[in-house]
Amino acid sequence: MDSRTHSPVRKIVIVGGGTAGWMTAAALSKVLQNRFVIQLVESDEIGTVGVGEATIPMIRLYNQILELDEDEFIRETQATFKLGIEFVNWGHLGERYIHGFGVIGQQLWTTDFYQYWLKMWLAGKVPDLEHFSINRMACRANKCMRAATDMPKSPLSEIVHAFHFDAGLFAKYLRKYSEKRGVIRTEGRIVNVPLRGDGQVEAVVLETGERVEGDLFIDCSGFRGLLIEQALHTGYEDWSQWLPVNRAVAVPCDHGGEFTPYTRATAHASGWQWRIPLQHRIGNGHVYCSDFISDDEAAATLLSHLDGQPRAEPRLLKFVTGKRRKVWNQNVVSMGLASGFLEPLESTSIHLIQTTIDKLITFFPDQGFAQNDIDEFNAQMDAEFVSIRDFIILHYKLTQRDDSAFWRRCRDMEVPESLTRRMALYKQHGRIFREGAELFTPVSWLQVMHGQGLKPESYHPLVDVYPEKDIQEFLDGIATVIRKCVEVMPTHADYIAQHCAAQKM
């Protein structure tokens, strides 16, 4: 029997810093409570992709586990609040809708709230879906606050927030946190990755000749996949037949326009542009397909749609949408961009790092690296990637745009059967189901399908059990209360100024 079988892991080596590396280091140093040696190897010569990040509400759970003070975190990372994502020009040119966090409406007996709304909306008797969401109505008014936990019966208690933050500052913040808890940082460029006889990674060797050995290796080396791909040749699943964008050009700019508590994704002729408002600047990027537009044209499109003066030259990123065939292979767990890439349309990159960390802790190995555990970890990560993939594909497939070859391709493409089935269920009676522990709830699927014009033929038949007059009064009451709540909320700018303004940069 191998002497390492069932022996505890003694040393964890994290390869690469940036958001993925330092999120991993911080979480492991907190949860594992200094019972393991954690060493992070990174090179200041190698840049990171982070250009400003938008998150989803799950990031707050990560921060809570680390016991971070939220106001301090916001100040240190120049963060702002995020209540949702606005999509502009995705269904038709000139159309816009918001995918808001949190609940919509209130539950009413037999079936989901939105089914009662759907009946009345199909009859033209109630306003659009957003009037029943505190998050979405706050976005429309540029209002923002955290949930009022002392008002449990008010929609103000149902506000759900995430953040926009500077990815570079976030990594520095977590580095400081990690090093205080004993994480060892080693500066250096890796030039060799020797393997053991059984195929596992034995060490990483730096330019200086220093050899960093370990038991468990976390690959946070970005698109390169220094360990998971270059050393272990794990393979990659290419999903570009469904998600054809393959490049992004990014640039920060000065503030201008509205200080929004939401991310904006604006569809252009051959892709889309993100807008992420931070306290000290706005992050911008144009994600596009190089089959339909040149890099220079894409950069020009981005620069012509900024709110303020650019603060740097546009930076080009190339990628292939998809994932590693195994997120965990041998004694290497890939993290962040090393594990795969799903475009930032629904701000899921940070979430996937967080999920991978969580599942690593759940399946934390001994030196035997039991294959059954690794296989189950990979199966769960596959399910997470696929469900998010399908949700992102939905945005492209539901376009009705006919003004460019790119959007016609998206509109007419075949999509995975799993997504076709979801769309068909919604098309008939507005039915939406959450599969297992997937990230996006029925409320999220509803907002995108409705927002981009997929109209059900009817609604859940049991809605008719409730008298229409009572449904009307119920819906009118919710919309009225939400409108009055938004009226008393502070603006996004005022709320930050009062609670968590960062120092001027």
Long-range contacts (C-beta under 8 A, 24 or more apart in sequence): 2-198, 2-368, 4-367, 4-368, 5-366, 5-367, 5-368, 6-366, 6-367, 6-368, 7-366, 7-367, 7-368, 8-366, 8-367, 9-36, 9-215, 9-216, 9-364, 9-365, 9-366, 9-367, 10-36, 10-37, 10-215, 11-36, 11-37, 11-38, 11-39, 11-213, 11-214, 11-215, 11-216, 12-36, 12-37, 12-38, 12-39, 12-214, 12-215, 12-216, 12-217, 12-218, 13-39, 13-40, 13-41, 13-204, 13-212, 13-213, 13-214, 13-216, 13-217, 13-218, 14-38, 14-39, 14-40, 14-41, 14-217, 14-218, 14-220, 15-41, 15-42, 15-190, 15-204, 15-217, 15-218, 15-219, 15-220, 15-221, 15-226, 15-227, 16-40, 16-41, 16-42, 16-219, 16-220, 16-221, 16-222, 16-226, 16-338, 17-42, 17-48, 17-171, 17-175, 17-185, 17-220, 18-42, 18-48, 18-49, 18-50, 18-167, 18-171, 18-220, 18-222, 18-336, 19-48, 19-50, 19-53, 19-167, 19-170, 19-171, 19-336, 19-350, 19-353, 20-220, 20-222, 20-335, 20-336, 20-337, 20-338, 20-353, 21-171, 21-218, 21-220, 21-335, 21-336, 22-170, 22-171, 22-174, 22-175, 22-178, 23-62, 23-174, 23-350, 23-353, 23-354, 23-357, 24-218, 24-220, 24-335, 24-353, 24-357, 25-174, 25-175, 25-178, 25-183, 26-66, 26-174, 26-177, 26-178, 26-181, 26-183, 27-62, 27-65, 27-66, 27-357, 27-361, 28-357, 28-361, 29-177, 29-178, 29-181, 29-182, 29-183, 30-65, 30-66, 30-67, 30-181, 31-65, 31-361, 34-181, 34-182, 37-184, 38-178, 38-182, 38-183, 38-184, 39-183, 39-184, 39-185, 39-186, 39-212, 39-214, 40-178, 40-183, 40-184, 40-185, 40-186, 41-186, 41-188, 41-190, 41-204, 41-206, 41-212, 42-185, 42-186, 42-187, 43-187, 43-188, 43-189, 43-190, 44-187, 45-189, 46-189, 48-167, 48-168, 48-171, 48-222, 49-222, 49-223, 49-317, 49-337, 50-167, 50-168, 50-170, 50-171, 51-167, 51-250, 51-252, 51-283, 51-285, 51-315, 52-164, 52-165, 52-166, 52-167, 52-250, 52-252, 52-276, 52-278, 52-281, 52-283, 53-164, 53-165, 53-166, 53-167, 53-170, 53-276, 53-347, 53-349, 53-350, 54-82, 54-85, 54-162, 54-163, 54-164, 54-263, 54-274, 54-276, 54-344, 54-347, 55-82, 55-162, 55-163, 55-164, 55-165, 55-347, 55-350, 55-351, 56-101, 56-162, 56-346, 56-347, 56-348, 56-350, 56-351, 56-439, 57-101, 57-160, 57-161, 57-162, 58-162, 58-351, 58-354, 58-439, 59-162, 59-163, 59-350, 59-351, 59-354, 60-161, 60-162, 61-354, 62-354, 66-177, 68-177, 70-500, 71-499, 71-500, 73-173, 74-163, 74-165, 74-496, 74-500, 74-502, 75-500, 75-501, 75-502, 75-503, 76-169, 76-173, 76-502, 77-163, 77-165, 77-166, 77-169, 77-170, 77-173, 78-165, 78-166, 78-169, 78-278, 78-279, 78-280, 78-281, 78-502, 78-505, 79-163, 79-164, 79-165, 79-166, 79-278, 79-279, 79-500, 79-502, 80-163, 80-164, 80-165, 80-259, 80-261, 80-277, 80-278, 80-279, 80-492, 80-496, 81-144, 81-146, 81-161, 81-162, 81-163, 81-164, 81-261, 81-492, 81-495, 81-496, 82-161, 82-162, 82-163, 82-164, 82-261, 82-262, 82-263, 82-347, 83-135, 83-136, 83-138, 83-139, 83-144, 83-159, 83-160, 83-161, 83-162, 83-261, 83-262, 84-135, 84-136, 84-139, 84-262, 84-263, 85-262, 85-263, 85-264, 85-265, 85-346, 85-347, 86-139, 86-260, 86-262, 86-263, 86-264, 86-265, 87-265, 87-267, 87-395, 87-448, 87-451, 87-452, 88-264, 88-265, 88-266, 88-267, 89-266, 89-267, 89-268, 89-401, 90-265, 90-267, 90-272, 90-395, 90-398, 90-399, 90-451, 90-452, 91-398, 91-399, 91-400, 91-401, 91-451, 91-452, 91-453, 92-400, 92-401, 92-453, 93-401, 93-403, 97-130, 97-447, 97-450, 97-451, 97-452, 98-130, 98-135, 98-136, 98-139, 98-140, 98-262, 98-447, 98-451, 99-346, 99-444, 99-447, 99-448, 99-451, 100-130, 100-133, 100-135, 100-136, 100-139, 100-447, 101-135, 101-160, 101-161, 101-162, 102-133, 102-134, 102-135, 102-158, 102-159, 102-160, 102-443, 103-133, 103-158, 103-443, 104-129, 104-132, 104-133, 104-443, 104-446, 104-447, 105-132, 105-133, 105-475, 105-478, 106-478, 108-466, 108-471, 108-474, 109-465, 109-466, 110-460, 110-462, 110-463, 110-465, 110-466, 111-460, 111-462, 111-463, 112-432, 112-442, 112-460, 114-430, 114-442, 114-443, 114-446, 115-430, 115-459, 115-460, 115-463, 116-463, 116-466, 116-471, 116-474, 116-475, 117-475, 118-430, 118-456, 118-459, 118-460, 118-463, 119-459, 119-463, 119-464, 119-468, 119-471, 120-468, 120-471, 120-472, 120-475, 122-455, 122-456, 122-458, 122-459, 125-472, 126-472, 126-475, 126-476, 126-479, 127-479, 129-446, 129-447, 129-450, 129-451, 131-479, 131-482, 131-483, 132-475, 132-478, 132-479, 132-482, 133-482, 134-158, 134-159, 134-482, 134-485, 134-486, 135-159, 135-160, 137-482, 137-483, 137-486, 138-261, 138-486, 138-489, 139-260, 139-261, 139-262, 141-486, 141-489, 142-258, 142-259, 142-260, 142-261, 142-491, 142-492, 142-493, 143-261, 143-486, 143-489, 143-490, 143-491, 143-492, 144-261, 144-489, 144-490, 144-491, 144-492, 144-495, 144-496, 145-489, 145-490, 145-495, 154-481, 154-485, 155-481, 155-482, 155-485, 156-485, 156-489, 161-261, 162-347, 164-263, 164-276, 164-277, 164-278, 164-283, 165-278, 166-278, 166-280, 166-283, 186-210, 186-212, 190-226, 193-226, 193-227, 193-230, 193-231, 195-231, 198-330, 199-232, 199-330, 200-330, 200-331, 200-332, 200-369, 201-227, 201-231, 201-232, 201-330, 201-331, 201-332, 215-331, 215-367, 216-331, 216-333, 216-365, 217-331, 217-332, 217-333, 218-332, 218-333, 218-334, 218-335, 218-360, 219-332, 219-333, 219-334, 219-335, 219-338, 219-339, 220-335, 220-336, 220-338, 221-338, 222-336, 222-337, 222-338, 223-319, 223-337, 223-338, 223-341, 224-338, 225-324, 225-334, 225-338, 226-338, 227-332, 227-334, 227-338, 228-324, 228-326, 228-329, 228-332, 228-334, 228-338, 228-339, 229-324, 229-338, 231-332, 232-329, 232-330, 232-332, 234-324, 234-325, 234-326, 234-329, 234-334, 235-324, 235-325, 235-326, 236-320, 236-322, 236-323, 236-324, 236-325, 236-340, 237-322, 237-323, 237-324, 237-325, 237-340, 238-320, 238-321, 238-322, 239-321, 239-322, 239-323, 239-389, 240-320, 240-321, 240-322, 241-413, 242-389, 242-393, 242-396, 242-413, 242-415, 242-416, 243-321, 243-342, 243-343, 243-389, 243-392, 243-393, 243-396, 244-289, 244-291, 244-321, 244-406, 244-409, 244-410, 245-271, 245-272, 245-287, 245-288, 245-289, 245-321, 245-343, 246-289, 246-290, 246-318, 246-319, 246-320, 246-321, 247-287, 247-288, 247-289, 247-290, 247-295, 247-298, 247-316, 247-317, 247-318, 247-319, 248-285, 248-286, 248-287, 248-288, 248-316, 248-317, 248-319, 248-343, 249-285, 249-286, 249-288, 249-295, 249-298, 249-299, 249-302, 249-314, 249-315, 249-316, 249-317, 250-283, 250-284, 250-285, 250-286, 250-314, 250-315, 250-317, 251-284, 251-285, 251-302, 251-303, 251-306, 251-310, 251-311, 251-312, 251-313, 251-314, 251-315, 252-281, 252-282, 252-283, 252-284, 252-310, 252-311, 252-312, 253-281, 253-282, 253-284, 253-306, 253-307, 253-308, 253-309, 253-310, 253-311, 254-281, 254-282, 254-307, 254-308, 254-309, 254-311, 255-281, 255-282, 255-307, 255-308, 256-282, 256-306, 256-307, 256-308, 257-307, 257-308, 259-491, 259-492, 259-493, 260-492, 261-492, 263-347, 265-345, 266-305, 267-399, 267-401, 267-407, 268-301, 268-305, 269-293, 269-301, 269-403, 269-404, 269-406, 269-407, 270-298, 270-404, 270-406, 271-298, 271-406, 272-345, 273-301, 273-302, 273-305, 274-344, 275-307, 279-496, 279-501, 279-502, 280-502, 280-504, 280-505, 281-311, 282-306, 282-307, 282-308, 285-344, 287-343, 287-344, 287-345, 289-406, 291-406, 292-404, 292-405, 292-406, 293-406, 323-382, 323-385, 326-374, 326-378, 327-356, 327-377, 327-378, 327-381, 327-382, 328-360, 328-374, 328-377, 328-378, 328-381, 329-374, 330-369, 331-365, 331-369, 333-360, 339-381, 340-385, 342-385, 342-388, 342-389, 342-392, 343-392, 345-392, 345-395, 346-388, 346-391, 346-392, 346-440, 348-388, 348-392, 348-439, 351-439, 352-384, 352-385, 352-388, 355-381, 355-384, 356-381, 383-436, 383-438, 384-438, 384-439, 386-416, 386-418, 387-435, 387-438, 387-439, 387-440, 388-438, 388-439, 388-440, 389-416, 390-415, 390-416, 390-418, 390-419, 390-422, 391-439, 391-440, 391-444, 391-445, 391-448, 393-419, 394-419, 394-422, 394-423, 394-445, 394-448, 394-449, 394-452, 395-448, 395-452, 397-423, 398-448, 398-449, 398-452, 398-453, 398-454, 399-452, 400-452, 400-453, 423-449, 423-454, 426-454, 426-456, 427-454, 427-455, 427-456, 427-457, 428-456, 428-457, 428-458, 429-456, 429-457, 429-458, 429-459, 429-460, 429-461, 430-456, 430-458, 430-459, 430-460, 431-460
